[in-house]
Amino acid sequence: MRGVGVETVGTDAGAAHSFDPPFPCHSYLLGAGKYGLTQLRNLAQLPPTGAVLVTGPLPIVDGSGSPCRVLALVER
């Protein structure tokens, strides 16, 4: 696994700032060299395994995130 994608606004819960540790999903993912993609659509249409995501982020320098286009490639 290289990262995780979710349909929600963020990978952590809304109250994650008050968790111990704060923002645990962000901390785990980024600390393990993984990425998080948020606000995706139609994830239920993908197979449980085997999809390949092509992700094209905007080239923002020194930013903490970026909008991106995500394409899912699945075997027919």
N, C-alpha and C positions, 0 to 999 in steps of 0.2 A: 504494500500500500504506500502510495506516495503522498496521499492527502485525503481529505474528506470534503464532500459537498453536501449542502443542506438547502432546503427550500426557505428556511427562516432567515430573518434579518442578520443573525449572527450565529456563530457556532456555540456560544455560551448562552445560558439563561439570562433574562433581563436583570436579575438581581445578582449576577455573578461577581460584581464588584465587591460584594460583601462576603463572598465565600472565602474559605481558608484552604488553599491559597486563592487569591482573587483570580478570576477568569481562568479556571483550571483547564478548560479545553484549549484555549489559546496557548497557555503555558506548556501543556503537554505536546501539542502539535508542533509549535515553533521550536520548542526545546529538542524535539526529535528530528528536526529538519524536514518536517512535513508542511503542507500548506492547507488552508481552509478556503473553500469557495462557498459563498453565501448567495441567497436570493436566486437560486436556480429554479427551473420549472420542469414539470413532467418527469420527475425522477422515478415515479412509480412505473413508467413505461419502459424503463431500462431493465435488463436482466439482472439477477442478484450478483452475478460475477461475469467478467469477460468484456464489459464495455471499455472502450478506450476513449478518454476525453482529450480533445484538442482545445487548449486554452490559450487565447491570445490577449494578454493584458496590455493596457496602454503603457507606454514607456515613461512612467513618472519617476523622476529621480529623487531619491531621499524621502519618498512617501511611505506611509504605513499600509497602503492598500491601493487598489486600482479597479475601476470597472473593467470587465473583460467579456469577450465573446466566447462561449463554450459550446463546442459541438461534440456530440456523443456518436462514436462509431460502434455499430453492433453488427454481428454476423447474422445474415439472413438464412 
